[in-house]
Amino acid sequence: MDRSSIEVLRRDSEWSGLHALVVGLGVAGFAAADALIHLGAKVTIIDKAESMEGNERATILDILGATIVCGDDTTLPEGIEVVVLSPGVSPLAPIVSAAREADLPIWGELELAWRLRDPNALAPWLTITGTNGKTTTTLMLESILVSSGRRAIAAGNIGRSLVEVVMDPTPWDAIAVEVGAPQLPFVNSMSAQAAVCLNLAPDHIDLFGSFEAYRDAKAKIYENTQVAAIFNEADAETIRMVEQAEVVEGCRAIGLTLGIPDVSMLGVVDEFIVDRAFLNERRDSALELAEITDLAIPARHNIENALAASALARAHGVEARHIREGLKAWKPAAHRIATVAKVNDVTYIDDSKATNTHAAQTSIKAYESIIWIAGGMAKGQDFDELVTSVGGRLKGVVLLGVDQNLISEALARHAPQVPVQRVTSTEPTAMKSVVALAAEMADPGDTVLLAPGCASWDMYRDYGHRGDEFATAVRELGK
């Protein structure tokens, strides 16, 4: 199939002449391969796993006729005409370089999903990215949309694969799409109804090579936005992204603030979340959407997330009463500033989802006297700014994980008065020792906070596994 034919492929196109390479056989990779096979394309899948024996996804795709190559996710097979990348594949990966050298189209999950939408039921996409808060905002938005009576779902970097969702035979009214930075470099045709970048701080430097490349990837969330490009007034980078974005004519820039909002903004007045953007009388009045106390956890960052979810919903046309109903119905996801237990008047908090320094800083600033549990895979981050900003709140620190030295050195430079304990075991059960050391350092009234500031993959399957091990250790401590 020639390049010009590939560029215009859509759900109702002829796919039988296409040979597609899918990189990675995770949830998204499986959904992409399955959909492409269903449409008639020839599919080859490569994955770095040495063997697919016992892998149910591989077995199914093999039966369906796919070719699966194990142990090598760097070499471009012959005859490939388009490359589909699973989320998390670095833009700097060898397979990406090989595809570029061969001048092949490269699609991420979002690009493929956008092309595979049902032309007879084009559900609007409401897209959310940012260094932190994506999942919470997406779940808040899903709750609002469902409360309004719409058939809606959260997908993408959360829950179900976006390709699987768009291939659902029952039409959706709207899709809340969580978008991770690695998904964005390979998006070309997506045109969200409304989009937001919640915030921006250094993260995924290991995948992108520089903060600038990471920032440029995030900025693509706004390209071709139709109704509302939503920014965080407190984050200058998000403002610049919107100013520089090529949007659909008529798309409005909508701001978010924790203060009293100006025209074309959502903000907070006394205890209320209010809208001065999506009402005709916005120059003279504000529309009450919800109360801060409607949120299950009315912390500062959750108010920011609620503002973003509300703005996206309002851009979609959701009425104010349904905003409040949805925010009241929202339930926080696990491992996000979750209270595990109180033992000997010490509170133990699981914020294992704090996988970067920006998230860890937000978490630490919610408490006064903290025993901080930190460490893991640093992803190219620097910890000096974090330690400088929160050092006064730290009563003690317990470190674990492969890059704990980076945090230890930052503490020595900027908070030398804070005692530090280190656990060198790389076994998941090492969390028992971590919690025991933290308990020894804590006094009644203190908070032991798991906010690692790092990824979990050096010791755990994911941040959820890490948080579960923490909770188990705390409960055993309580016994």
C-alpha positions as CSV (number, residue, x, y, z in Angstrom):
1,M,0.0,0.0,0.0
2,D,1.5,3.4,-0.9
3,R,2.1,6.2,1.6
4,S,-0.8,8.4,0.3
5,S,-3.3,5.6,0.8
6,I,-2.1,4.9,4.3
7,E,-2.4,8.5,5.3
8,V,-6.2,8.5,4.6
9,L,-7.0,5.2,6.3
10,R,-10.1,5.3,8.4
11,R,-12.5,2.7,10.0
12,D,-14.4,2.2,6.7
13,S,-11.3,2.1,4.5
14,E,-9.8,-1.0,2.8
15,W,-7.1,-2.3,5.1
16,S,-6.4,-5.7,3.5
17,G,-3.3,-4.4,1.6
18,L,-1.6,-3.1,4.7
19,H,1.2,-4.7,6.6
20,A,1.4,-3.2,10.1
21,L,3.9,-3.6,12.8
22,V,2.7,-3.4,16.4
23,V,5.4,-2.7,19.0
24,G,4.6,-4.2,22.4
25,L,2.0,-6.8,23.5
26,G,0.5,-5.1,26.5
27,V,-3.1,-4.1,26.9
28,A,-2.9,-1.4,24.2
29,G,-0.7,-3.4,21.8
30,F,-3.1,-6.4,22.0
31,A,-6.1,-4.2,21.3
32,A,-4.4,-2.5,18.3
33,A,-3.3,-5.8,16.8
34,D,-6.7,-7.4,17.3
35,A,-8.5,-4.4,15.6
36,L,-6.1,-4.3,12.7
37,I,-6.5,-8.1,12.1
38,H,-10.3,-7.6,12.3
39,L,-10.1,-4.9,9.6
40,G,-8.1,-7.3,7.4
41,A,-4.6,-6.0,7.8
42,K,-1.5,-8.2,7.9
43,V,0.0,-7.8,11.4
44,T,3.4,-8.5,12.9
45,I,4.0,-7.9,16.6
46,I,7.4,-7.5,18.3
47,D,7.9,-7.6,22.0
48,K,11.1,-7.6,24.1
49,A,9.9,-10.6,26.1
50,E,12.1,-13.6,25.5
51,S,9.1,-16.0,25.2
52,M,5.3,-15.8,24.8
53,E,4.7,-19.3,26.1
54,G,1.6,-19.2,28.3
55,N,0.8,-15.6,27.2
56,E,-3.0,-15.6,26.5
57,R,-2.8,-12.5,24.3
58,A,-0.1,-14.0,22.2
59,T,-2.0,-17.2,21.8
60,I,-5.2,-15.4,20.7
61,L,-3.3,-13.3,18.1
62,D,-1.4,-16.3,16.8
63,I,-4.7,-18.1,16.2
64,L,-6.0,-15.0,14.4
65,G,-3.0,-15.1,12.1
66,A,-0.6,-12.6,13.5
67,T,3.2,-13.1,13.3
68,I,4.8,-12.6,16.8
69,V,8.5,-11.9,17.2
70,C,9.9,-12.3,20.7
71,G,13.1,-11.0,22.3
72,D,13.7,-8.2,19.8
73,D,11.8,-4.9,19.9
74,T,14.6,-3.0,18.0
75,T,14.7,-4.5,14.5
76,L,12.3,-3.5,11.8
77,P,11.0,-6.6,10.0
78,E,10.9,-6.5,6.2
79,G,7.7,-5.5,4.4
80,I,6.3,-3.2,7.1
81,E,4.3,-0.3,5.9
82,V,3.1,1.4,9.2
83,V,4.4,1.1,12.8
84,V,2.0,1.3,15.7
85,L,3.6,2.0,19.1
86,S,2.2,0.9,22.4
87,P,2.1,3.6,25.1
88,G,5.5,3.8,26.9
89,V,7.7,3.2,23.9
90,S,10.2,5.9,23.9
91,P,10.4,8.3,20.9
92,L,14.1,7.6,21.1
93,A,13.8,3.8,20.9
94,P,15.8,2.0,18.2
95,I,12.6,0.7,16.5
96,V,11.4,4.3,16.2
97,S,14.7,5.4,14.7
98,A,14.5,2.5,12.2
99,A,11.0,3.4,11.2
100,R,12.0,7.0,10.6
101,E,15.0,6.1,8.5
102,A,12.7,3.9,6.4
103,D,10.2,6.9,6.1
104,L,7.3,4.8,7.5
105,P,4.2,6.4,9.1
106,I,4.4,6.0,12.9
107,W,1.1,5.9,14.9
108,G,0.6,5.9,18.6
109,E,-2.5,4.4,20.3
110,L,-4.3,7.7,20.0
111,E,-3.7,8.1,16.3
112,L,-4.8,4.6,15.5
113,A,-7.9,4.9,17.8
114,W,-8.9,8.3,16.2
115,R,-8.7,6.7,12.7
116,L,-10.8,3.7,13.9
117,R,-13.8,5.7,15.2
118,D,-17.2,4.6,13.8
119,P,-18.0,7.2,11.1
120,N,-21.7,6.8,12.1
121,A,-21.1,7.5,15.8
122,L,-18.3,9.9,16.2
123,A,-18.2,10.3,20.0
124,P,-16.3,13.5,21.1
125,W,-13.0,13.1,22.9
126,L,-12.3,15.2,26.0
127,T,-8.5,14.8,26.5
128,I,-6.5,15.2,29.7
129,T,-2.7,15.3,30.1
130,G,-0.2,16.8,32.6
131,T,2.6,15.7,34.8
132,N,0.2,15.0,37.7
133,G,-3.5,14.6,38.3
134,K,-4.4,13.0,35.0
135,T,-6.1,9.9,36.4
136,T,-8.1,11.8,39.1
137,T,-9.3,14.4,36.6
138,T,-10.3,11.7,34.0
139,L,-12.2,9.8,36.6
140,M,-13.9,12.9,37.8
141,L,-14.9,13.7,34.2
142,E,-16.2,10.2,33.6
143,S,-18.3,10.5,36.8
144,I,-19.8,13.8,35.7
145,L,-20.6,12.6,32.2
146,V,-22.2,9.4,33.5
147,S,-24.2,11.5,36.1
148,S,-25.5,13.6,33.2
149,G,-27.0,10.4,31.6
150,R,-24.5,10.1,28.9
151,R,-22.9,6.7,27.9
152,A,-19.4,7.7,28.7
153,I,-16.1,6.0,29.7
154,A,-12.6,6.8,30.8
155,A,-10.0,5.3,28.5
156,G,-6.5,5.6,27.1
157,N,-3.7,5.8,29.7
158,I,-6.3,4.5,32.2
159,G,-8.5,1.4,32.3
160,R,-9.5,0.1,28.9
161,S,-7.5,0.6,25.8
162,L,-8.7,3.5,23.7
163,V,-8.7,1.3,20.5
164,E,-10.9,-1.3,22.3
165,V,-13.3,1.5,23.3
166,V,-13.7,3.0,19.9
167,M,-14.3,-0.5,18.4
168,D,-17.2,-1.1,20.8
169,P,-20.3,-1.9,18.7
170,T,-22.5,0.2,21.1
171,P,-22.0,3.9,20.4
172,W,-20.5,6.2,23.1
173,D,-21.8,9.7,23.8
174,A,-18.4,10.9,24.9
175,I,-14.9,9.5,25.9
176,A,-12.7,10.9,28.7
177,V,-9.2,10.3,27.4
178,E,-6.2,10.2,29.7
179,V,-3.1,10.9,27.7
180,G,0.4,10.1,28.8
181,A,3.3,12.0,27.3
182,P,4.8,9.0,25.5
183,Q,1.5,8.7,23.5
184,L,1.6,12.2,22.1
185,P,4.6,12.5,19.7
186,F,2.9,10.2,17.2
187,V,-0.5,12.0,17.1
188,N,-1.4,13.8,13.8
189,S,-5.1,13.8,13.0
190,M,-6.7,13.7,16.5
191,S,-9.1,16.6,17.1
192,A,-10.4,16.7,20.6
193,Q,-13.6,18.6,21.5
194,A,-11.8,20.0,24.5
195,A,-8.3,19.5,25.9
196,V,-6.4,20.3,29.1
197,C,-2.8,20.1,30.3
198,L,-3.1,20.3,34.0
199,N,0.5,21.2,34.9
200,L,4.1,20.6,33.7
201,A,7.1,19.5,35.7
202,P,10.2,17.4,34.8
203,D,9.3,13.8,34.2
204,H,10.0,11.0,31.7
205,I,13.4,12.6,30.9
206,D,14.7,9.1,30.3
207,L,12.1,8.5,27.5
208,F,12.4,11.9,25.8
209,G,16.1,12.9,26.4
210,S,15.3,16.4,27.6
211,F,12.6,18.4,29.4
212,E,12.1,20.5,26.2
213,A,11.2,17.4,24.2
214,Y,8.9,16.2,27.0
215,R,7.2,19.7,27.1
216,D,6.8,19.7,23.3
217,A,5.1,16.3,23.4
218,K,2.7,17.5,26.1
219,A,1.8,20.6,24.0
220,K,0.4,18.4,21.2
221,I,-2.6,17.7,23.4
222,Y,-4.0,21.1,22.1
223,E,-3.4,20.6,18.4
224,N,-6.7,20.8,16.4
225,T,-8.8,21.3,19.5
226,Q,-12.4,22.2,18.5
227,V,-14.2,24.0,21.4
228,A,-11.9,24.7,24.4
229,A,-8.2,24.7,25.0
230,I,-8.0,24.7,28.9
231,F,-4.9,25.9,30.8
232,N,-3.8,26.3,34.4
233,E,-3.3,30.0,35.1
234,A,-0.7,29.1,37.8
235,D,1.4,27.2,35.3
236,A,3.1,29.4,32.7
237,E,4.0,26.5,30.5
238,T,0.4,25.5,30.0
239,I,-0.4,29.1,29.0
240,R,2.3,29.1,26.4
241,M,1.2,25.8,25.1
242,V,-2.3,27.2,24.4
243,E,-0.9,30.4,22.9
244,Q,1.2,28.4,20.5
245,A,-1.3,25.7,19.6
246,E,-2.9,25.4,16.1
247,V,-6.5,24.9,17.0
248,V,-9.8,24.8,15.1
249,E,-11.1,28.3,14.3
250,G,-13.5,29.4,17.1
251,C,-11.8,27.3,19.8
252,R,-11.6,29.3,23.0
253,A,-8.8,29.5,25.6
254,I,-10.3,28.7,29.0
255,G,-8.3,29.3,32.2
256,L,-8.4,27.6,35.6
257,T,-7.6,29.2,38.9
258,L,-7.9,28.5,42.6
259,G,-8.8,32.1,43.1
260,I,-11.7,34.3,41.9
261,P,-12.0,33.7,38.2
262,D,-11.9,36.4,35.5
263,V,-14.0,36.2,32.3
264,S,-13.5,32.9,30.4
265,M,-12.2,31.1,33.5
266,L,-13.4,28.6,36.1
267,G,-12.3,29.3,39.7
268,V,-13.2,29.3,43.3
269,V,-15.4,31.9,45.2
270,D,-15.6,31.2,48.9
271,E,-16.4,27.5,49.1
272,F,-17.8,27.2,45.6
273,I,-16.4,26.0,42.2
274,V,-17.8,28.5,39.7
275,D,-17.9,29.0,36.0
276,R,-17.3,32.3,34.2
277,A,-16.6,30.8,30.8
278,F,-19.6,28.8,29.6
279,L,-22.5,31.1,30.3
280,N,-23.9,34.0,28.3
281,E,-23.7,36.4,31.3
282,R,-20.1,35.7,32.1
283,R,-19.0,39.3,32.1
284,D,-21.3,40.1,35.0
285,S,-21.9,36.9,36.9
286,A,-20.6,33.4,37.7
287,L,-22.4,30.1,37.7
288,E,-22.1,27.9,40.8
289,L,-21.1,24.3,39.8
290,A,-20.3,22.6,43.1
291,E,-19.1,23.1,46.6
292,I,-15.6,22.2,47.7
293,T,-17.0,19.9,50.3
294,D,-18.7,17.9,47.6
295,L,-15.3,16.3,46.9
296,A,-14.4,13.1,48.8
297,I,-10.9,14.5,49.4
298,P,-11.1,18.4,49.1
299,A,-7.3,18.9,49.0
300,R,-5.9,21.7,47.0
301,H,-4.8,19.5,44.1
302,N,-8.2,17.8,43.9
303,I,-9.9,21.2,43.7
304,E,-7.6,21.9,40.7
305,N,-8.5,18.5,39.2
306,A,-12.2,19.2,39.8
307,L,-11.9,22.6,38.0
308,A,-10.4,20.9,35.0
309,A,-13.0,18.1,34.8
310,S,-15.7,20.7,35.2
311,A,-14.3,22.8,32.4
312,L,-14.1,19.9,30.0
313,A,-17.6,18.8,30.9
314,R,-19.0,22.4,30.4
315,A,-17.2,22.5,27.0
316,H,-19.1,19.3,26.1
317,G,-22.4,21.0,27.2
318,V,-23.0,19.4,30.6
319,E,-25.4,21.3,32.8
320,A,-24.2,22.7,36.2
321,R,-26.4,20.4,38.3
322,H,-24.8,17.3,36.7
323,I,-21.3,18.7,37.5
324,R,-22.1,18.7,41.2
325,E,-23.7,15.2,41.0
326,G,-20.7,13.8,39.3
327,L,-18.2,15.3,41.6
328,K,-20.1,14.0,44.6
329,A,-20.2,10.6,43.1
330,W,-16.5,10.5,42.3
331,K,-14.5,8.0,44.3
332,P,-10.7,8.5,44.6
333,A,-8.6,5.9,42.9
334,A,-6.3,3.7,45.0
335,H,-2.8,4.8,46.1
336,R,-3.4,8.5,45.8
337,I,-3.0,10.1,49.3
338,A,-5.0,7.3,50.8
339,T,-5.0,6.9,54.6
340,V,-4.0,3.3,55.3
341,A,-4.2,3.3,59.1
342,K,-3.4,5.1,62.3
343,V,-1.0,3.2,64.6
344,N,0.1,4.6,67.9
345,D,-1.3,7.9,66.9
346,V,0.9,8.0,63.8
347,T,-1.0,8.3,60.4
348,Y,0.2,6.2,57.5
349,I,-0.5,7.6,54.0
350,D,-0.2,5.7,50.7
351,D,0.6,8.0,47.8
352,S,2.5,5.4,45.8
353,K,1.1,7.1,42.6
354,A,3.5,10.0,43.4
355,T,6.0,8.8,40.8
356,N,7.8,12.1,40.1
357,T,9.1,15.0,42.2
358,H,6.2,17.3,41.4
359,A,3.7,14.8,42.7
360,A,5.8,14.1,45.8
361,Q,6.1,17.8,46.5
362,T,2.3,18.2,46.3
363,S,1.8,15.3,48.7
364,I,4.4,16.3,51.2
365,K,3.0,19.9,51.4
366,A,-0.3,18.5,52.6
367,Y,1.3,17.5,56.0
368,E,3.4,19.2,58.6
369,S,5.6,16.6,60.4
370,I,6.5,13.8,58.1
371,I,8.6,10.6,57.9
372,W,9.0,10.4,54.2
373,I,9.4,7.1,52.3
374,A,11.0,7.7,49.0
375,G,13.0,6.1,46.2
376,G,12.8,3.9,43.1
377,M,13.6,4.6,39.5
378,A,14.4,8.4,39.2
379,K,13.6,8.6,35.4
380,G,16.3,11.2,35.0
381,Q,14.9,13.6,37.6
382,D,16.8,15.9,39.9
383,F,15.7,16.1,43.6
384,D,17.4,19.3,44.7
385,E,14.4,21.6,44.2
386,L,12.1,19.1,45.9
387,V,14.2,18.8,49.0
388,T,14.8,22.5,49.2
389,S,11.0,23.2,49.1
390,V,9.9,20.6,51.6
391,G,13.0,20.1,53.9
392,G,11.4,21.9,56.8
393,R,8.5,19.4,56.9
394,L,10.7,16.4,57.1
395,K,11.3,14.8,60.5
396,G,13.0,11.7,58.9
397,V,13.5,9.9,55.6
398,V,13.6,6.2,54.7
399,L,15.0,5.4,51.3
400,L,14.7,2.4,49.0
401,G,15.2,1.5,45.4
402,V,17.8,1.7,42.7
403,D,18.2,5.5,42.6
404,Q,18.0,6.3,46.3
405,N,21.5,7.8,46.2
406,L,20.2,10.7,44.2
407,I,17.7,11.6,47.0
408,S,20.3,10.9,49.7
409,E,22.7,13.3,48.1
410,A,20.1,16.0,47.7
411,L,19.1,15.7,51.3
412,A,22.8,16.0,52.4
413,R,23.1,19.2,50.4
414,H,19.8,20.9,51.3
415,A,18.5,19.3,54.5
416,P,21.5,17.8,56.4
417,Q,19.6,18.0,59.7
418,V,17.1,15.4,58.6
419,P,18.0,11.8,59.7
420,V,18.0,9.3,56.8
421,Q,17.7,5.5,56.9
422,R,18.3,3.3,53.9
423,V,17.1,-0.1,52.9
424,T,19.2,-1.8,50.3
425,S,17.2,-5.0,49.6
426,T,15.5,-5.0,46.2
427,E,12.9,-7.6,47.2
428,P,9.3,-6.3,47.3
429,T,9.0,-7.5,50.9
430,A,11.7,-5.0,51.8
431,M,8.8,-2.6,52.4
432,K,8.3,-4.3,55.8
433,S,11.8,-3.1,56.8
434,V,11.0,0.4,55.4
435,V,7.8,0.7,57.4
436,A,9.5,-0.6,60.6
437,L,12.2,2.0,60.3
438,A,9.7,4.8,59.6
439,A,7.7,3.7,62.7
440,E,10.8,4.0,64.8
441,M,11.4,7.5,63.7
442,A,7.8,8.7,64.2
443,D,6.2,10.2,67.2
444,P,2.5,10.6,68.0
445,G,0.9,13.1,65.7
446,D,3.4,12.5,62.9
447,T,2.6,11.2,59.4
448,V,4.5,8.4,57.6
449,L,4.1,9.2,54.0
450,L,4.9,6.9,51.0
451,A,5.3,9.5,48.2
452,P,8.3,8.0,46.4
453,G,8.9,10.6,43.8
454,C,10.1,7.7,41.6
455,A,8.8,5.0,39.4
456,S,8.4,1.5,41.0
457,W,9.6,-0.9,38.3
458,D,13.0,-1.6,39.9
459,M,11.3,-3.5,42.7
460,Y,7.6,-3.8,41.9
461,R,5.2,-4.6,39.1
462,D,3.8,-1.1,39.3
463,Y,3.0,1.7,41.8
464,G,-0.1,-0.3,42.9
465,H,2.0,-3.3,43.9
466,R,4.3,-0.9,45.8
467,G,1.3,0.7,47.6
468,D,-0.2,-2.7,48.4
469,E,3.1,-3.9,50.0
470,F,3.2,-0.6,52.0
471,A,-0.4,-1.1,53.2
472,T,0.3,-4.8,54.1
473,A,3.4,-3.8,56.1
474,V,1.4,-1.0,58.0
475,R,-1.4,-3.4,58.9
476,E,1.1,-6.0,60.2
477,L,2.7,-3.2,62.2
478,G,-0.7,-2.4,63.7
479,K,-1.2,-6.0,64.8
